[in-house]
Amino acid sequence: MCSAEQQTYNGWTNYETWLVNLWLTNDEGYYGQLMYIISLYGDMRDQAEALDEWMQLEHSELEITNLWSDIVAHTLGRVDWLEIVENNQA
């Protein structure tokens, strides 16, 4: 069994959180949306919830149900959205 320490990745809660943050902060469009969501809410938990909802909406708009969409949905469910917004405050 893996310990919690072994499940962290590059200083992040897990690989999924690190990966989503990497994409959000290295793509101009995603980064703009991330900053917009952060600017809308004063509370970081509200920011995290809005970010999660936006990413779930982005995924659901693909309107594809297959192995890959299930993997993406599972991956998004493991992301620590609060950690992402905490690390991207202006």
BAVO-969576 format. One record per atom (N, C-alpha, C, O): residue in three letters; x negated, y negated, z negated; residue number from 1. Coordinates in pm, whole numbers, plus 50000, padded with zeros to 5 digits. Atoms other than C-alpha are relative to their C-alpha. Layout:
<mivexs>
  type     xx     yy     zz  seq
   Ala      X      Y      Z  NUM
...
</mivexs>
This chain:
<mivexs>
  type     xx     yy     zz  seq
   Met  49916  50119  50000    1
   Met  50000  50000  50000    1
   Met  49912  49875  50000    1
   Met  49810  49871  49931    1
   Cys  50077  50124  49989    2
   Cys  49872  49652  50087    2
   Cys  50035  49908  49884    2
   Cys  50150  49900  49841    2
   Ser  49975  50100  50103    3
   Ser  49833  49391  49819    3
   Ser  50042  49870  50067    3
   Ser  50022  49851  50187    3
   Ala  49959  50129  49946    4
   Ala  49974  49041  49861    4
   Ala  49882  49925  50058    4
   Ala  49894  49854  50158    4
   Glu  50119  50069  49952    5
   Glu  49621  48912  49904    5
   Glu  49962  50047  50140    5
   Glu  49919  49967  50223    5
   Gln  50033  49945  49870    6
   Gln  49566  49143  50201    6
   Gln  50100  49955  50106    6
   Gln  50068  49957  50225    6
   Gln  49897  50038  49904    7
   Gln  49888  49020  50363    7
   Gln  49988  49854  50042    7
   Gln  50054  49812  50137    7
   Thr  50018  50138  49959    8
   Thr  49776  48657  50378    8
   Thr  49916  49996  50127    8
   Thr  49847  50093  50160    8
   Tyr  50073  50011  49875    9
   Tyr  49625  48530  50700    9
   Tyr  49948  49858  50017    9
   Tyr  50026  49763  50020    9
   Asn  50064  50131  49981   10
   Asn  49379  48242  50746   10
   Asn  50051  49894  49901   10
   Asn  50067  49777  49937   10
   Gly  49954  50093  50102   11
   Gly  49500  48084  50422   11
   Gly  50151  49978  49998   11
   Gly  50200  49902  49915   11
   Trp  49854  50012  49993   12
   Trp  49869  48115  50515   12
   Trp  50065  50121  49934   12
   Trp  50000  50223  49914   12
   Thr  49924  49893  50064   13
   Thr  50138  48330  50351   13
   Thr  49988  50132  50075   13
   Thr  49969  50237  50014   13
   Asn  50009  49879  49917   14
   Asn  50128  48577  50640   14
   Asn  49967  49959  50144   14
   Asn  49963  49841  50177   14
   Tyr  50035  50024  49860   15
   Tyr  50036  48611  51006   15
   Tyr  50110  49925  50073   15
   Tyr  50083  49835  50152   15
   Glu  49887  50061  49930   16
   Glu  50384  48513  51123   16
   Glu  50007  49850  49974   16
   Glu  50031  49771  50066   16
   Thr  49997  50143  50034   17
   Thr  50374  48180  50938   17
   Thr  49885  49927  50067   17
   Thr  49904  49819  50123   17
   Trp  50116  50059  49934   18
   Trp  50024  48106  51067   18
   Trp  50026  49984  50149   18
   Trp  49997  49878  50206   18
   Leu  49978  50002  49855   19
   Leu  50125  48191  51425   19
   Leu  50103  49895  50041   19
   Leu  50080  49820  50135   19
   Val  49897  50100  49967   20
   Val  50443  47981  51428   20
   Val  49945  49860  49979   20
   Val  49967  49772  50062   20
   Asn  50060  50131  50022   21
   Asn  50256  47687  51275   21
   Asn  49901  49965  50111   21
   Asn  49897  49851  50157   21
   Leu  50096  50023  49891   22
   Leu  49983  47727  51538   22
   Leu  50071  49951  50126   22
   Leu  50028  49854  50188   22
   Trp  49925  50042  49882   23
   Trp  50238  47703  51818   23
   Trp  50065  49863  49981   23
   Trp  50062  49779  50071   23
   Leu  49932  50127  50026   24
   Leu  50430  47417  51656   24
   Leu  49904  49882  50002   24
   Leu  49944  49771  50038   24
   Thr  50095  50112  50009   25
   Thr  50116  47209  51611   25
   Thr  49906  49990  50119   25
   Thr  49825  49897  50125   25
   Asn  50088  50003  49884   26
   Asn  49943  47288  51940   26
   Asn  50074  49983  50132   26
   Asn  50014  49990  50239   26
   Asp  49919  50024  49881   27
   Asp  50228  47226  52183   27
   Asp  50069  49865  49979   27
   Asp  50137  49846  49878   27
   Glu  49949  50137  50018   28
   Glu  50331  46863  52237   28
   Glu  50150  49996  49974   28
   Glu  50196  49924  49885   28
   Gly  49855  49998  50017   29
   Gly  50702  46938  52268   29
   Gly  50042  50056  49865   29
   Gly  50126  49998  49796   29
   Tyr  49969  49940  50130   30
   Tyr  50716  47167  51966   30
   Tyr  49956  49908  49886   30
   Tyr  50028  49894  49787   30
   Tyr  50050  50088  50106   31
   Tyr  50506  46926  51760   31
   Tyr  50092  49879  49983   31
   Tyr  50121  49838  49871   31
   Gly  49907  50113  50007   32
   Gly  50736  46637  51846   32
   Gly  50128  50038  49928   32
   Gly  50180  49960  49847   32
   Gln  49878  49954  50066   33
   Gln  51038  46839  51736   33
   Gln  49975  50026  49852   33
   Gln  50059  49993  49768   33
   Leu  50037  49978  50140   34
   Leu  50862  46945  51415   34
   Leu  49996  49868  49925   34
   Leu  50054  49857  49816   34
   Met  50010  50130  50066   35
   Met  50782  46583  51330   35
   Met  50135  49931  49991   35
   Met  50164  49862  49893   35
   Tyr  49866  50057  50002   36
   Tyr  51135  46475  51420   36
   Tyr  50082  50061  49886   36
   Tyr  50147  49989  49810   36
   Ile  49927  49932  50107   37
   Ile  51286  46736  51187   37
   Ile  49950  49953  49864   37
   Ile  50030  49927  49774   37
   Ile  50057  50046  50128   38
   Ile  51049  46634  50907   38
   Ile  50046  49858  49969   38
   Ile  50071  49825  49853   38
   Ser  49960  50139  50022   39
   Ser  51146  46268  50957   39
   Ser  50148  49985  49963   39
   Ser  50187  49884  49905   39
   Leu  49856  50009  50026   40
   Leu  51519  46343  50928   40
   Leu  50037  50020  49854   40
   Leu  50138  49967  49808   40
   Tyr  49965  49961  50137   41
   Tyr  51511  46477  50573   41
   Tyr  49890  49961  49903   41
   Tyr  49772  49977  49933   41
   Gly  50098  50037  50102   42
   Gly  51342  46350  50259   42
   Gly  49954  50119  49918   42
   Gly  49843  50120  49866   42
   Asp  50031  49883  50081   43
   Asp  51350  46687  50085   43
   Asp  49936  50109  50087   43
   Asp  49989  50143  50193   43
   Met  50071  49900  49919   44
   Met  51101  46949  50208   44
   Met  50080  50129  50018   44
   Met  50066  50196  50120   44
   Arg  49917  49879  49983   45
   Arg  51347  47234  50146   45
   Arg  50102  49979  50111   45
   Arg  50130  50071  50188   45
   Asp  49907  50032  49890   46
   Asp  51597  47061  50376   46
   Asp  49926  50001  50133   46
   Asp  49980  50048  50234   46
   Gln  50082  49998  49878   47
   Gln  51319  47013  50632   47
   Gln  49975  50145  50044   47
   Gln  49987  50178  50161   47
   Ala  50029  49859  49971   48
   Ala  51230  47383  50609   48
   Ala  50123  50070  50055   48
   Ala  50114  50147  50150   48
   Glu  49876  49938  49954   49
   Glu  51592  47489  50650   49
   Glu  50035  49953  50141   49
   Glu  50075  50034  50225   49
   Ala  49972  50053  49867   50
   Ala  51639  47261  50951   50
   Ala  49904  50057  50104   50
   Ala  49944  50087  50216   50
   Leu  50099  49943  49909   51
   Leu  51318  47391  51109   51
   Leu  50035  50145  50031   51
   Leu  50030  50187  50147   51
   Asp  49958  49861  49982   52
   Asp  51431  47751  51057   52
   Asp  50121  50006  50093   52
   Asp  50123  50086  50186   52
   Glu  49879  50000  49917   53
   Glu  51773  47674  51207   53
   Glu  49968  49965  50144   53
   Glu  50023  50026  50236   53
   Trp  50037  50038  49864   54
   Trp  51615  47504  51509   54
   Trp  49931  50116  50072   54
   Trp  49963  50144  50188   54
   Met  50070  49889  49937   55
   Met  51383  47798  51577   55
   Met  50095  50117  50027   55
   Met  50084  50183  50130   55
   Gln  49901  49894  49977   56
   Gln  51670  48047  51535   56
   Gln  50088  49965  50120   56
   Gln  50122  50052  50200   56
   Leu  49920  50044  49886   57
   Leu  51875  47841  51781   57
   Leu  49923  50015  50130   57
   Leu  49978  50062  50230   57
   Glu  50085  49983  49881   58
   Glu  51587  47833  52029   58
   Glu  49997  50146  50043   58
   Glu  50006  50176  50162   58
   His  50006  49857  49970   59
   His  51564  48211  52006   59
   His  50135  50050  50052   59
   His  50139  50127  50148   59
   Ser  49868  49950  49961   60
   Ser  51940  48270  52034   60
   Ser  50041  49951  50138   60
   Ser  50120  50017  50206   60
   Glu  49965  50053  49868   61
   Glu  51964  48053  52347   61
   Glu  49941  50082  50114   61
   Glu  49980  50064  50229   61
   Leu  50055  49914  49897   62
   Leu  51757  48311  52534   62
   Leu  50103  50100  50050   62
   Leu  50093  50150  50162   62
   Glu  49890  49910  49966   63
   Glu  52071  48530  52535   63
   Glu  49951  50134  50053   63
   Glu  50008  50188  50148   63
   Ile  50054  49870  49963   64
   Ile  51864  48845  52564   64
   Ile  50004  50087  49875   64
   Ile  49963  50045  49767   64
   Thr  50002  49905  50110   65
   Thr  51916  49148  52345   65
   Thr  49925  50123  50046   65
   Thr  49973  50201  50128   65
   Asn  50082  49885  49967   66
   Asn  51640  49402  52368   66
   Asn  49896  50018  49890   66
   Asn  49901  49949  49788   66
   Leu  50104  49974  50099   67
   Leu  51341  49536  52179   67
   Leu  49925  49873  49964   67
   Leu  49901  49846  49847   67
   Trp  50082  50119  50023   68
   Trp  51147  49212  52221   68
   Trp  50075  49892  49924   68
   Trp  50017  49825  49839   68
   Ser  49924  50100  50075   69
   Ser  51426  48988  52100   69
   Ser  50017  50041  49854   69
   Ser  50019  49956  49766   69
   Asp  49993  49953  50139   70
   Asp  51463  49206  51791   70
   Asp  49869  49977  49927   70
   Asp  49868  49942  49809   70
   Ile  50130  50025  50061   71
   Ile  51090  49179  51726   71
   Ile  49983  49852  49967   71
   Ile  49933  49818  49860   71
   Val  50009  50144  50025   72
   Val  51105  48800  51760   72
   Val  50088  49961  49881   72
   Val  50045  49886  49794   72
   Ala  49910  50032  50111   73
   Ala  51405  48781  51527   73
   Ala  49941  50045  49867   73
   Ala  49947  49972  49768   73
   His  50063  49950  50123   74
   His  51225  48994  51268   74
   His  49882  49912  49961   74
   His  49865  49878  49844   74
   Thr  50116  50085  50026   75
   Thr  50910  48784  51301   75
   Thr  50043  49865  49943   75
   Thr  49986  49818  49845   75
   Leu  49953  50129  50050   76
   Leu  51101  48457  51254   76
   Leu  50053  50013  49857   76
   Leu  50044  49918  49779   76
   Gly  49950  49978  50135   77
   Gly  51259  48607  50943   77
   Gly  49889  50009  49895   77
   Gly  49917  49993  49776   77
   Arg  50114  49990  50092   78
   Arg  50913  48650  50787   78
   Arg  49925  49868  49983   78
   Arg  49836  49857  49898   78
   Val  50070  50129  50005   79
   Val  50802  48289  50843   79
   Val  50035  49926  49872   79
   Val  50152  49921  49832   79
   Asp  49980  50085  50117   80
   Asp  50757  48071  50535   80
   Asp  50013  49856  50051   80
   Asp  49914  49785  50064   80
   Trp  49974  50131  49940   81
   Trp  50920  47757  50674   81
   Trp  49959  49887  49908   81
   Trp  49912  49783  49954   81
   Leu  50039  50103  50096   82
   Leu  50858  47560  50356   82
   Leu  49849  49977  50005   82
   Leu  49803  49863  49998   82
   Glu  50145  50015  49990   83
   Glu  50485  47627  50383   83
   Glu  49962  49919  50124   83
   Glu  49870  49838  50119   83
   Ile  50030  50075  49877   84
   Ile  50487  47494  50739   84
   Ile  50028  49851  49981   84
   Ile  49945  49768  50015   84
   Val  49971  50143  50016   85
   Val  50661  47168  50649   85
   Val  49910  49937  49895   85
   Val  49872  49820  49909   85
   Glu  50093  50054  50101   86
   Glu  50442  47124  50339   86
   Glu  49866  49965  50062   86
   Glu  49802  49866  50022   86
   Asn  50130  50021  49938   87
   Asn  50134  47146  50558   87
   Asn  50003  49903  50118   87
   Asn  49899  49876  50179   87
   Asn  49990  50092  49887   88
   Asn  50264  46905  50822   88
   Asn  50064  49868  49962   88
   Asn  50118  49798  50048   88
   Gln  49948  50130  50043   89
   Gln  50374  46607  50614   89
   Gln  49907  49890  50051   89
   Gln  49785  49904  50049   89
   Ala  50080  50111  49945   90
   Ala  50261  46278  50767   90
   Ala  49924  49926  49892   90
   Ala  49853  49831  49922   90
</mivexs>
